Amino acid sequence: MGIELMAAMTDEELIPRLAALDEEAVELLLGRYWGRAYRVALQLTGDAALAEDVAQETFLSVLRAASGFDTSRRFRPWFFQVLRNEALNQIRGTQRRKKREEQVARLETFHDRSAE
């Protein structure tokens, strides 16, 4: 099936093709959702690089989960719930890394002072 015919399909109709990793379906999904996904991720994270990571990870998560998608649900709300969850996970991970870095810096400072 060509991308022109697929473009007329609803998101829910694309799910089986996404589950099969159909390249045209993946391209179509990216075209439909990338801009909005990035903007929402940027609003949630406040960081352009992190927002891009969140958007990319969201698409990967959606592709991995497509075969188990409940077709009685609507795709769009599910997609953005996956994105919100991914953003929260990324933010938490960033906060944990910063906390560890601060702890290491304090230990290094303490070590330097005690060596004097």
Legacy VTK file of the C-alpha trace (Angstrom):
# vtk DataFile Version 3.0
C-alpha trace
ASCII
DATASET POLYDATA
POINTS 116 float
0.000 0.000 0.000
1.363 3.419 -0.911
1.836 6.245 1.519
-0.856 8.252 -0.293
-3.462 5.577 0.481
-2.196 5.201 4.030
-2.465 8.954 4.570
-6.248 8.563 4.444
-6.154 5.947 7.220
-6.946 6.866 10.797
-4.271 6.469 13.436
-6.144 3.462 14.805
-6.158 1.851 11.345
-2.382 2.342 11.129
-1.711 0.378 14.335
-1.366 -3.077 12.724
1.094 -1.623 10.217
3.035 0.078 13.001
3.140 -3.207 14.909
4.643 -4.799 11.779
7.143 -1.893 11.607
5.887 -0.927 8.154
8.297 1.838 7.107
5.642 3.949 5.377
3.332 3.742 8.403
6.179 4.795 10.697
6.993 7.745 8.397
3.338 8.743 8.363
3.096 8.582 12.154
6.260 10.686 12.495
4.833 13.220 10.070
1.563 13.418 11.951
2.961 13.607 15.468
6.611 14.711 15.579
6.046 18.485 15.757
3.365 18.313 18.410
5.245 15.638 20.387
8.364 17.799 20.478
6.420 20.916 21.519
4.602 19.094 24.337
7.869 17.511 25.491
9.523 20.941 25.467
6.704 22.370 27.590
7.049 19.496 30.047
10.846 19.479 30.298
11.835 23.068 29.560
14.939 21.757 27.774
15.276 21.427 23.983
17.731 18.511 24.000
15.744 16.621 26.623
12.512 17.295 24.712
14.015 15.756 21.581
15.082 12.687 23.576
11.588 12.417 25.067
9.942 12.646 21.634
12.289 10.012 20.170
11.814 7.636 23.095
8.054 8.123 22.878
8.003 7.016 19.245
10.149 3.992 20.067
7.884 3.073 22.991
4.785 3.438 20.832
6.280 1.206 18.137
7.247 -1.432 20.713
3.777 -1.346 22.274
1.775 -1.143 19.030
1.111 -4.886 18.848
-0.594 -4.754 22.257
-2.560 -1.568 21.611
-6.229 -1.863 22.579
-7.973 -0.901 19.336
-11.133 0.042 21.234
-9.152 3.043 22.572
-8.242 6.171 20.675
-4.624 6.412 19.602
-3.947 10.121 20.141
-4.679 10.284 23.913
-2.685 7.081 24.418
0.264 8.495 22.452
0.376 11.652 24.557
0.051 9.655 27.781
3.104 7.647 26.695
4.869 10.955 25.994
3.977 12.393 29.422
5.210 9.233 31.135
8.452 9.333 29.158
8.960 13.015 30.007
8.473 12.305 33.718
10.909 9.393 33.555
13.510 11.538 31.790
13.054 14.419 34.254
13.410 12.052 37.214
16.524 10.534 35.661
18.024 13.977 35.121
17.255 14.961 38.713
18.856 11.757 40.034
21.994 12.371 37.948
22.253 15.966 39.193
21.831 14.822 42.788
24.583 12.203 42.372
26.885 14.766 40.745
26.287 17.178 43.638
27.039 14.435 46.160
30.269 13.531 44.357
31.286 17.205 44.230
30.670 17.566 47.986
32.695 14.426 48.689
35.545 15.668 46.504
35.494 19.033 48.285
35.488 17.285 51.664
38.327 15.015 50.551
40.366 17.970 49.259
39.904 19.881 52.532
40.796 16.910 54.701
43.951 16.289 52.650
45.248 19.799 53.417
LINES 1 117
116 0 1 2 3 4 5 6 7 8 9 10 11 12 13 14 15 16 17 18 19 20 21 22 23 24 25 26 27 28 29 30 31 32 33 34 35 36 37 38 39 40 41 42 43 44 45 46 47 48 49 50 51 52 53 54 55 56 57 58 59 60 61 62 63 64 65 66 67 68 69 70 71 72 73 74 75 76 77 78 79 80 81 82 83 84 85 86 87 88 89 90 91 92 93 94 95 96 97 98 99 100 101 102 103 104 105 106 107 108 109 110 111 112 113 114 115
